[in-house]
């Protein structure tokens, strides 16, 4: 976790303690929805075979989901409620 953000990558590398392409791209982007989308769409990060791309915004109670085409991160993100509120 850094600057209010948590990123996950499905590799065995500890990106927080290393200077991988992934960690460099994360640090270059602002802590905002557009910044996270830019990270997920960056050529050094984006998986060409991903079926969906998800951004969880716990503080804003929102989930952003891109899906439907490959690579999904290039698709528009749909905004959905994360948790039901009363």
N, C-alpha and C positions, 0 to 999 in steps of 0.2 A: 504494500500500500504506500502510495506516495502522492502528496498533494491532493488528498481526498479521492484518489482513484485506485481501483484494484483492477489489474489486468491479468488474464490467464492465457497461457499458451500451452499447448499439448506436447511440449517437448520436455526432455529430462534436464534441460539447462536451467540453472537458477538465474533468471534474467535480472533480478534485482541486484545481484552482486557482480554481474558481468557486464560487459559492454557489447552485447550482441546487437545485431541489426534491429531486432524487435525492441529492445530496451532503448536504443537510440531514437527510433521512430516515436515511441511513447513520449519520451522527454521533449521532443520537438513540437508536440501539439498541445494546445491549451486544454485545460480541464473543463470541457464543455461538450455538448452533444456533437457539434460539428467537428470538434477536435478528435473525439473518439471515432466518429465515422471516418475521418481522414486517416486515422491509424489503421482501421480495419480494411480500408481500400488501398493502402499503400502497397506497391508491388513487392516490397521485401517482407510484408506481413500476410497479405491476403492469400488464402488458399484457393486455388483454382477449382477445387472440387467440393467446396463447401455448399451444402444444401440450404443452410440458413445461417444468418448472422444476427446475434442478439446483443443488445445493449440494455443492461439493467440499471435503472436510475432509482435507487432506493429512497433517496431524499425527496425526489419529486413524485414518487409513487407511480412511475411510468416504466413501461417496457417498450423497446423499439425493436421491431423484427423486420428483417429483409429476407425474402425467400422467393422461390419460384424459378429462378434461372441461375445458371452457373457463370461466374462465381456470384453467390448471393450478396456479398458485401457491396457489389456495384448496383444492386437493385435499390429502389426507394425503400426507406424504412417506414413501416406503419407504426403509429403510436397507439399503445393500448394501456389500460390501467393495469398496474402490477398487483395491487391488493384491493379487494372490495372495501369501500368505505360506506359508512351508514349515514 
